């Protein structure tokens, strides 16, 4: 049986505020590596979301939030692929 793999998404760019070190954490869940945004990155996302609830974001901040959303989608996709590969072995 052939495992069908979804095409891997491509990121167009990263948020300018994304730190070069410590942006992504890896944890094991049932022996499977899971990738997540670090607490620092999650705090920045929450800061942008909170600001968005009280007033409109500037175009720059909106773009930053969009890039973080892309990263979240990317990590979710990566985690699904890893889980699926482990489950089929």
Phi and psi restraints in degrees (range 20) as a CNS / XPLOR table:
assign (resid 1 and name C) (resid 2 and name N)
       (resid 2 and name CA) (resid 2 and name C) 1.0 -86.6 20.0 2
assign (resid 2 and name N) (resid 2 and name CA)
       (resid 2 and name C) (resid 3 and name N) 1.0 133.4 20.0 2
assign (resid 2 and name C) (resid 3 and name N)
       (resid 3 and name CA) (resid 3 and name C) 1.0 -83.0 20.0 2
assign (resid 3 and name N) (resid 3 and name CA)
       (resid 3 and name C) (resid 4 and name N) 1.0 122.1 20.0 2
assign (resid 3 and name C) (resid 4 and name N)
       (resid 4 and name CA) (resid 4 and name C) 1.0 -88.6 20.0 2
assign (resid 4 and name N) (resid 4 and name CA)
       (resid 4 and name C) (resid 5 and name N) 1.0 124.6 20.0 2
assign (resid 4 and name C) (resid 5 and name N)
       (resid 5 and name CA) (resid 5 and name C) 1.0 -109.1 20.0 2
assign (resid 5 and name N) (resid 5 and name CA)
       (resid 5 and name C) (resid 6 and name N) 1.0 130.1 20.0 2
assign (resid 5 and name C) (resid 6 and name N)
       (resid 6 and name CA) (resid 6 and name C) 1.0 -64.5 20.0 2
assign (resid 6 and name N) (resid 6 and name CA)
       (resid 6 and name C) (resid 7 and name N) 1.0 148.0 20.0 2
assign (resid 6 and name C) (resid 7 and name N)
       (resid 7 and name CA) (resid 7 and name C) 1.0 -58.8 20.0 2
assign (resid 7 and name N) (resid 7 and name CA)
       (resid 7 and name C) (resid 8 and name N) 1.0 139.6 20.0 2
assign (resid 7 and name C) (resid 8 and name N)
       (resid 8 and name CA) (resid 8 and name C) 1.0 -77.6 20.0 2
assign (resid 8 and name N) (resid 8 and name CA)
       (resid 8 and name C) (resid 9 and name N) 1.0 127.0 20.0 2
assign (resid 8 and name C) (resid 9 and name N)
       (resid 9 and name CA) (resid 9 and name C) 1.0 -66.8 20.0 2
assign (resid 9 and name N) (resid 9 and name CA)
       (resid 9 and name C) (resid 10 and name N) 1.0 154.3 20.0 2
assign (resid 9 and name C) (resid 10 and name N)
       (resid 10 and name CA) (resid 10 and name C) 1.0 -112.4 20.0 2
assign (resid 10 and name N) (resid 10 and name CA)
       (resid 10 and name C) (resid 11 and name N) 1.0 135.6 20.0 2
assign (resid 10 and name C) (resid 11 and name N)
       (resid 11 and name CA) (resid 11 and name C) 1.0 -88.0 20.0 2
assign (resid 11 and name N) (resid 11 and name CA)
       (resid 11 and name C) (resid 12 and name N) 1.0 136.2 20.0 2
assign (resid 11 and name C) (resid 12 and name N)
       (resid 12 and name CA) (resid 12 and name C) 1.0 -78.4 20.0 2
assign (resid 12 and name N) (resid 12 and name CA)
       (resid 12 and name C) (resid 13 and name N) 1.0 -39.5 20.0 2
assign (resid 12 and name C) (resid 13 and name N)
       (resid 13 and name CA) (resid 13 and name C) 1.0 -164.5 20.0 2
assign (resid 13 and name N) (resid 13 and name CA)
       (resid 13 and name C) (resid 14 and name N) 1.0 165.0 20.0 2
assign (resid 13 and name C) (resid 14 and name N)
       (resid 14 and name CA) (resid 14 and name C) 1.0 -102.4 20.0 2
assign (resid 14 and name N) (resid 14 and name CA)
       (resid 14 and name C) (resid 15 and name N) 1.0 155.8 20.0 2
assign (resid 14 and name C) (resid 15 and name N)
       (resid 15 and name CA) (resid 15 and name C) 1.0 -62.5 20.0 2
assign (resid 15 and name N) (resid 15 and name CA)
       (resid 15 and name C) (resid 16 and name N) 1.0 142.9 20.0 2
assign (resid 15 and name C) (resid 16 and name N)
       (resid 16 and name CA) (resid 16 and name C) 1.0 -64.5 20.0 2
assign (resid 16 and name N) (resid 16 and name CA)
       (resid 16 and name C) (resid 17 and name N) 1.0 -23.7 20.0 2
assign (resid 16 and name C) (resid 17 and name N)
       (resid 17 and name CA) (resid 17 and name C) 1.0 -88.8 20.0 2
assign (resid 17 and name N) (resid 17 and name CA)
       (resid 17 and name C) (resid 18 and name N) 1.0 -1.7 20.0 2
assign (resid 17 and name C) (resid 18 and name N)
       (resid 18 and name CA) (resid 18 and name C) 1.0 -68.8 20.0 2
assign (resid 18 and name N) (resid 18 and name CA)
       (resid 18 and name C) (resid 19 and name N) 1.0 121.3 20.0 2
assign (resid 18 and name C) (resid 19 and name N)
       (resid 19 and name CA) (resid 19 and name C) 1.0 -68.1 20.0 2
assign (resid 19 and name N) (resid 19 and name CA)
       (resid 19 and name C) (resid 20 and name N) 1.0 147.3 20.0 2
assign (resid 19 and name C) (resid 20 and name N)
       (resid 20 and name CA) (resid 20 and name C) 1.0 -71.4 20.0 2
assign (resid 20 and name N) (resid 20 and name CA)
       (resid 20 and name C) (resid 21 and name N) 1.0 -31.6 20.0 2
assign (resid 20 and name C) (resid 21 and name N)
       (resid 21 and name CA) (resid 21 and name C) 1.0 -117.4 20.0 2
assign (resid 21 and name N) (resid 21 and name CA)
       (resid 21 and name C) (resid 22 and name N) 1.0 138.3 20.0 2
assign (resid 21 and name C) (resid 22 and name N)
       (resid 22 and name CA) (resid 22 and name C) 1.0 79.5 20.0 2
assign (resid 22 and name N) (resid 22 and name CA)
       (resid 22 and name C) (resid 23 and name N) 1.0 20.0 20.0 2
assign (resid 22 and name C) (resid 23 and name N)
       (resid 23 and name CA) (resid 23 and name C) 1.0 -82.1 20.0 2
assign (resid 23 and name N) (resid 23 and name CA)
       (resid 23 and name C) (resid 24 and name N) 1.0 -28.2 20.0 2
assign (resid 23 and name C) (resid 24 and name N)
       (resid 24 and name CA) (resid 24 and name C) 1.0 -123.9 20.0 2
assign (resid 24 and name N) (resid 24 and name CA)
       (resid 24 and name C) (resid 25 and name N) 1.0 135.5 20.0 2
assign (resid 24 and name C) (resid 25 and name N)
       (resid 25 and name CA) (resid 25 and name C) 1.0 -109.4 20.0 2
assign (resid 25 and name N) (resid 25 and name CA)
       (resid 25 and name C) (resid 26 and name N) 1.0 153.2 20.0 2
assign (resid 25 and name C) (resid 26 and name N)
       (resid 26 and name CA) (resid 26 and name C) 1.0 -124.2 20.0 2
assign (resid 26 and name N) (resid 26 and name CA)
       (resid 26 and name C) (resid 27 and name N) 1.0 133.3 20.0 2
assign (resid 26 and name C) (resid 27 and name N)
       (resid 27 and name CA) (resid 27 and name C) 1.0 -130.3 20.0 2
assign (resid 27 and name N) (resid 27 and name CA)
       (resid 27 and name C) (resid 28 and name N) 1.0 158.8 20.0 2
assign (resid 27 and name C) (resid 28 and name N)
       (resid 28 and name CA) (resid 28 and name C) 1.0 -101.7 20.0 2
assign (resid 28 and name N) (resid 28 and name CA)
       (resid 28 and name C) (resid 29 and name N) 1.0 131.3 20.0 2
assign (resid 28 and name C) (resid 29 and name N)
       (resid 29 and name CA) (resid 29 and name C) 1.0 -126.2 20.0 2
assign (resid 29 and name N) (resid 29 and name CA)
       (resid 29 and name C) (resid 30 and name N) 1.0 111.0 20.0 2
assign (resid 29 and name C) (resid 30 and name N)
       (resid 30 and name CA) (resid 30 and name C) 1.0 55.1 20.0 2
assign (resid 30 and name N) (resid 30 and name CA)
       (resid 30 and name C) (resid 31 and name N) 1.0 39.0 20.0 2
assign (resid 30 and name C) (resid 31 and name N)
       (resid 31 and name CA) (resid 31 and name C) 1.0 80.0 20.0 2
assign (resid 31 and name N) (resid 31 and name CA)
       (resid 31 and name C) (resid 32 and name N) 1.0 3.1 20.0 2
assign (resid 31 and name C) (resid 32 and name N)
       (resid 32 and name CA) (resid 32 and name C) 1.0 -107.1 20.0 2
assign (resid 32 and name N) (resid 32 and name CA)
       (resid 32 and name C) (resid 33 and name N) 1.0 127.3 20.0 2
assign (resid 32 and name C) (resid 33 and name N)
       (resid 33 and name CA) (resid 33 and name C) 1.0 -69.8 20.0 2
assign (resid 33 and name N) (resid 33 and name CA)
       (resid 33 and name C) (resid 34 and name N) 1.0 132.6 20.0 2
assign (resid 33 and name C) (resid 34 and name N)
       (resid 34 and name CA) (resid 34 and name C) 1.0 -121.8 20.0 2
assign (resid 34 and name N) (resid 34 and name CA)
       (resid 34 and name C) (resid 35 and name N) 1.0 131.1 20.0 2
assign (resid 34 and name C) (resid 35 and name N)
       (resid 35 and name CA) (resid 35 and name C) 1.0 -103.4 20.0 2
assign (resid 35 and name N) (resid 35 and name CA)
       (resid 35 and name C) (resid 36 and name N) 1.0 132.8 20.0 2
assign (resid 35 and name C) (resid 36 and name N)
       (resid 36 and name CA) (resid 36 and name C) 1.0 -139.3 20.0 2
assign (resid 36 and name N) (resid 36 and name CA)
       (resid 36 and name C) (resid 37 and name N) 1.0 156.0 20.0 2
assign (resid 36 and name C) (resid 37 and name N)
       (resid 37 and name CA) (resid 37 and name C) 1.0 -65.4 20.0 2
assign (resid 37 and name N) (resid 37 and name CA)
       (resid 37 and name C) (resid 38 and name N) 1.0 144.1 20.0 2
assign (resid 37 and name C) (resid 38 and name N)
       (resid 38 and name CA) (resid 38 and name C) 1.0 -67.8 20.0 2
assign (resid 38 and name N) (resid 38 and name CA)
       (resid 38 and name C) (resid 39 and name N) 1.0 165.9 20.0 2
assign (resid 38 and name C) (resid 39 and name N)
       (resid 39 and name CA) (resid 39 and name C) 1.0 -58.9 20.0 2
assign (resid 39 and name N) (resid 39 and name CA)
       (resid 39 and name C) (resid 40 and name N) 1.0 -36.7 20.0 2
assign (resid 39 and name C) (resid 40 and name N)
       (resid 40 and name CA) (resid 40 and name C) 1.0 -63.7 20.0 2
assign (resid 40 and name N) (resid 40 and name CA)
       (resid 40 and name C) (resid 41 and name N) 1.0 -43.9 20.0 2
assign (resid 40 and name C) (resid 41 and name N)
       (resid 41 and name CA) (resid 41 and name C) 1.0 -67.9 20.0 2
assign (resid 41 and name N) (resid 41 and name CA)
       (resid 41 and name C) (resid 42 and name N) 1.0 -43.1 20.0 2
assign (resid 41 and name C) (resid 42 and name N)
       (resid 42 and name CA) (resid 42 and name C) 1.0 -60.8 20.0 2
assign (resid 42 and name N) (resid 42 and name CA)
       (resid 42 and name C) (resid 43 and name N) 1.0 -37.9 20.0 2
assign (resid 42 and name C) (resid 43 and name N)
       (resid 43 and name CA) (resid 43 and name C) 1.0 -64.1 20.0 2
assign (resid 43 and name N) (resid 43 and name CA)
       (resid 43 and name C) (resid 44 and name N) 1.0 -40.0 20.0 2
assign (resid 43 and name C) (resid 44 and name N)
       (resid 44 and name CA) (resid 44 and name C) 1.0 -65.4 20.0 2
assign (resid 44 and name N) (resid 44 and name CA)
       (resid 44 and name C) (resid 45 and name N) 1.0 -41.9 20.0 2
assign (resid 44 and name C) (resid 45 and name N)
       (resid 45 and name CA) (resid 45 and name C) 1.0 -61.8 20.0 2
assign (resid 45 and name N) (resid 45 and name CA)
       (resid 45 and name C) (resid 46 and name N) 1.0 -45.2 20.0 2
assign (resid 45 and name C) (resid 46 and name N)
       (resid 46 and name CA) (resid 46 and name C) 1.0 -62.4 20.0 2
assign (resid 46 and name N) (resid 46 and name CA)
       (resid 46 and name C) (resid 47 and name N) 1.0 -38.3 20.0 2
assign (resid 46 and name C) (resid 47 and name N)
       (resid 47 and name CA) (resid 47 and name C) 1.0 -61.1 20.0 2
assign (resid 47 and name N) (resid 47 and name CA)
       (resid 47 and name C) (resid 48 and name N) 1.0 -44.4 20.0 2
assign (resid 47 and name C) (resid 48 and name N)
       (resid 48 and name CA) (resid 48 and name C) 1.0 -66.3 20.0 2
assign (resid 48 and name N) (resid 48 and name CA)
       (resid 48 and name C) (resid 49 and name N) 1.0 -41.6 20.0 2
assign (resid 48 and name C) (resid 49 and name N)
       (resid 49 and name CA) (resid 49 and name C) 1.0 -65.0 20.0 2
assign (resid 49 and name N) (resid 49 and name CA)
       (resid 49 and name C) (resid 50 and name N) 1.0 -40.0 20.0 2
assign (resid 49 and name C) (resid 50 and name N)
       (resid 50 and name CA) (resid 50 and name C) 1.0 -64.2 20.0 2
assign (resid 50 and name N) (resid 50 and name CA)
       (resid 50 and name C) (resid 51 and name N) 1.0 -43.3 20.0 2
assign (resid 50 and name C) (resid 51 and name N)
       (resid 51 and name CA) (resid 51 and name C) 1.0 -63.1 20.0 2
assign (resid 51 and name N) (resid 51 and name CA)
       (resid 51 and name C) (resid 52 and name N) 1.0 -38.7 20.0 2
assign (resid 51 and name C) (resid 52 and name N)
       (resid 52 and name CA) (resid 52 and name C) 1.0 -63.2 20.0 2
assign (resid 52 and name N) (resid 52 and name CA)
       (resid 52 and name C) (resid 53 and name N) 1.0 -30.5 20.0 2
assign (resid 52 and name C) (resid 53 and name N)
       (resid 53 and name CA) (resid 53 and name C) 1.0 -73.8 20.0 2
assign (resid 53 and name N) (resid 53 and name CA)
       (resid 53 and name C) (resid 54 and name N) 1.0 -24.6 20.0 2
assign (resid 53 and name C) (resid 54 and name N)
       (resid 54 and name CA) (resid 54 and name C) 1.0 -99.1 20.0 2
assign (resid 54 and name N) (resid 54 and name CA)
       (resid 54 and name C) (resid 55 and name N) 1.0 -25.9 20.0 2
assign (resid 54 and name C) (resid 55 and name N)
       (resid 55 and name CA) (resid 55 and name C) 1.0 -161.8 20.0 2
assign (resid 55 and name N) (resid 55 and name CA)
       (resid 55 and name C) (resid 56 and name N) 1.0 158.5 20.0 2
assign (resid 55 and name C) (resid 56 and name N)
       (resid 56 and name CA) (resid 56 and name C) 1.0 -63.2 20.0 2
assign (resid 56 and name N) (resid 56 and name CA)
       (resid 56 and name C) (resid 57 and name N) 1.0 141.7 20.0 2
assign (resid 56 and name C) (resid 57 and name N)
       (resid 57 and name CA) (resid 57 and name C) 1.0 -77.6 20.0 2
assign (resid 57 and name N) (resid 57 and name CA)
       (resid 57 and name C) (resid 58 and name N) 1.0 151.2 20.0 2
assign (resid 57 and name C) (resid 58 and name N)
       (resid 58 and name CA) (resid 58 and name C) 1.0 -67.5 20.0 2
assign (resid 58 and name N) (resid 58 and name CA)
       (resid 58 and name C) (resid 59 and name N) 1.0 164.5 20.0 2
assign (resid 58 and name C) (resid 59 and name N)
       (resid 59 and name CA) (resid 59 and name C) 1.0 -59.4 20.0 2
assign (resid 59 and name N) (resid 59 and name CA)
       (resid 59 and name C) (resid 60 and name N) 1.0 -37.3 20.0 2
assign (resid 59 and name C) (resid 60 and name N)
       (resid 60 and name CA) (resid 60 and name C) 1.0 -66.1 20.0 2
assign (resid 60 and name N) (resid 60 and name CA)
       (resid 60 and name C) (resid 61 and name N) 1.0 -45.2 20.0 2
assign (resid 60 and name C) (resid 61 and name N)
       (resid 61 and name CA) (resid 61 and name C) 1.0 -67.8 20.0 2
assign (resid 61 and name N) (resid 61 and name CA)
       (resid 61 and name C) (resid 62 and name N) 1.0 -37.3 20.0 2
assign (resid 61 and name C) (resid 62 and name N)
       (resid 62 and name CA) (resid 62 and name C) 1.0 -63.0 20.0 2
assign (resid 62 and name N) (resid 62 and name CA)
       (resid 62 and name C) (resid 63 and name N) 1.0 -42.5 20.0 2
assign (resid 62 and name C) (resid 63 and name N)
       (resid 63 and name CA) (resid 63 and name C) 1.0 -62.8 20.0 2
assign (resid 63 and name N) (resid 63 and name CA)
       (resid 63 and name C) (resid 64 and name N) 1.0 -42.1 20.0 2
assign (resid 63 and name C) (resid 64 and name N)
       (resid 64 and name CA) (resid 64 and name C) 1.0 -60.3 20.0 2
assign (resid 64 and name N) (resid 64 and name CA)
       (resid 64 and name C) (resid 65 and name N) 1.0 -46.4 20.0 2
assign (resid 64 and name C) (resid 65 and name N)
       (resid 65 and name CA) (resid 65 and name C) 1.0 -62.8 20.0 2
assign (resid 65 and name N) (resid 65 and name CA)
       (resid 65 and name C) (resid 66 and name N) 1.0 -40.4 20.0 2
assign (resid 65 and name C) (resid 66 and name N)
       (resid 66 and name CA) (resid 66 and name C) 1.0 -61.1 20.0 2
assign (resid 66 and name N) (resid 66 and name CA)
       (resid 66 and name C) (resid 67 and name N) 1.0 -40.8 20.0 2
assign (resid 66 and name C) (resid 67 and name N)
       (resid 67 and name CA) (resid 67 and name C) 1.0 -65.7 20.0 2
assign (resid 67 and name N) (resid 67 and name CA)
       (resid 67 and name C) (resid 68 and name N) 1.0 -39.6 20.0 2
assign (resid 67 and name C) (resid 68 and name N)
       (resid 68 and name CA) (resid 68 and name C) 1.0 -64.9 20.0 2
assign (resid 68 and name N) (resid 68 and name CA)
       (resid 68 and name C) (resid 69 and name N) 1.0 -36.7 20.0 2
assign (resid 68 and name C) (resid 69 and name N)
       (resid 69 and name CA) (resid 69 and name C) 1.0 -63.8 20.0 2
assign (resid 69 and name N) (resid 69 and name CA)
       (resid 69 and name C) (resid 70 and name N) 1.0 -39.6 20.0 2
assign (resid 69 and name C) (resid 70 and name N)
       (resid 70 and name CA) (resid 70 and name C) 1.0 -62.2 20.0 2
assign (resid 70 and name N) (resid 70 and name CA)
       (resid 70 and name C) (resid 71 and name N) 1.0 -41.5 20.0 2
assign (resid 70 and name C) (resid 71 and name N)
       (resid 71 and name CA) (resid 71 and name C) 1.0 -63.3 20.0 2
assign (resid 71 and name N) (resid 71 and name CA)
       (resid 71 and name C) (resid 72 and name N) 1.0 -42.5 20.0 2
assign (resid 71 and name C) (resid 72 and name N)
       (resid 72 and name CA) (resid 72 and name C) 1.0 -60.8 20.0 2
assign (resid 72 and name N) (resid 72 and name CA)
       (resid 72 and name C) (resid 73 and name N) 1.0 -45.2 20.0 2
assign (resid 72 and name C) (resid 73 and name N)
       (resid 73 and name CA) (resid 73 and name C) 1.0 -61.7 20.0 2
assign (resid 73 and name N) (resid 73 and name CA)
       (resid 73 and name C) (resid 74 and name N) 1.0 -40.6 20.0 2
assign (resid 73 and name C) (resid 74 and name N)
       (resid 74 and name CA) (resid 74 and name C) 1.0 -63.3 20.0 2
assign (resid 74 and name N) (resid 74 and name CA)
       (resid 74 and name C) (resid 75 and name N) 1.0 -47.0 20.0 2
assign (resid 74 and name C) (resid 75 and name N)
       (resid 75 and name CA) (resid 75 and name C) 1.0 -65.2 20.0 2
assign (resid 75 and name N) (resid 75 and name CA)
       (resid 75 and name C) (resid 76 and name N) 1.0 -38.4 20.0 2
assign (resid 75 and name C) (resid 76 and name N)
       (resid 76 and name CA) (resid 76 and name C) 1.0 -61.9 20.0 2
assign (resid 76 and name N) (resid 76 and name CA)
       (resid 76 and name C) (resid 77 and name N) 1.0 -43.2 20.0 2
assign (resid 76 and name C) (resid 77 and name N)
       (resid 77 and name CA) (resid 77 and name C) 1.0 -63.0 20.0 2
assign (resid 77 and name N) (resid 77 and name CA)
       (resid 77 and name C) (resid 78 and name N) 1.0 -46.1 20.0 2
assign (resid 77 and name C) (resid 78 and name N)
       (resid 78 and name CA) (resid 78 and name C) 1.0 -59.5 20.0 2
assign (resid 78 and name N) (resid 78 and name CA)
       (resid 78 and name C) (resid 79 and name N) 1.0 -44.7 20.0 2
assign (resid 78 and name C) (resid 79 and name N)
       (resid 79 and name CA) (resid 79 and name C) 1.0 -63.5 20.0 2
assign (resid 79 and name N) (resid 79 and name CA)
       (resid 79 and name C) (resid 80 and name N) 1.0 -39.8 20.0 2
assign (resid 79 and name C) (resid 80 and name N)
       (resid 80 and name CA) (resid 80 and name C) 1.0 -62.7 20.0 2
assign (resid 80 and name N) (resid 80 and name CA)
       (resid 80 and name C) (resid 81 and name N) 1.0 -43.8 20.0 2
assign (resid 80 and name C) (resid 81 and name N)
       (resid 81 and name CA) (resid 81 and name C) 1.0 -60.8 20.0 2
assign (resid 81 and name N) (resid 81 and name CA)
       (resid 81 and name C) (resid 82 and name N) 1.0 -46.5 20.0 2
assign (resid 81 and name C) (resid 82 and name N)
       (resid 82 and name CA) (resid 82 and name C) 1.0 -62.1 20.0 2
assign (resid 82 and name N) (resid 82 and name CA)
       (resid 82 and name C) (resid 83 and name N) 1.0 -47.1 20.0 2
assign (resid 82 and name C) (resid 83 and name N)
       (resid 83 and name CA) (resid 83 and name C) 1.0 -58.9 20.0 2
assign (resid 83 and name N) (resid 83 and name CA)
       (resid 83 and name C) (resid 84 and name N) 1.0 -44.8 20.0 2
assign (resid 83 and name C) (resid 84 and name N)
       (resid 84 and name CA) (resid 84 and name C) 1.0 -63.4 20.0 2
assign (resid 84 and name N) (resid 84 and name CA)
       (resid 84 and name C) (resid 85 and name N) 1.0 -40.7 20.0 2
assign (resid 84 and name C) (resid 85 and name N)
       (resid 85 and name CA) (resid 85 and name C) 1.0 -64.1 20.0 2
assign (resid 85 and name N) (resid 85 and name CA)
       (resid 85 and name C) (resid 86 and name N) 1.0 -43.3 20.0 2
assign (resid 85 and name C) (resid 86 and name N)
       (resid 86 and name CA) (resid 86 and name C) 1.0 -65.5 20.0 2
assign (resid 86 and name N) (resid 86 and name CA)
       (resid 86 and name C) (resid 87 and name N) 1.0 -41.3 20.0 2
assign (resid 86 and name C) (resid 87 and name N)
       (resid 87 and name CA) (resid 87 and name C) 1.0 -66.7 20.0 2
assign (resid 87 and name N) (resid 87 and name CA)
       (resid 87 and name C) (resid 88 and name N) 1.0 -28.4 20.0 2
assign (resid 87 and name C) (resid 88 and name N)
       (resid 88 and name CA) (resid 88 and name C) 1.0 -86.8 20.0 2
assign (resid 88 and name N) (resid 88 and name CA)
       (resid 88 and name C) (resid 89 and name N) 1.0 -6.2 20.0 2
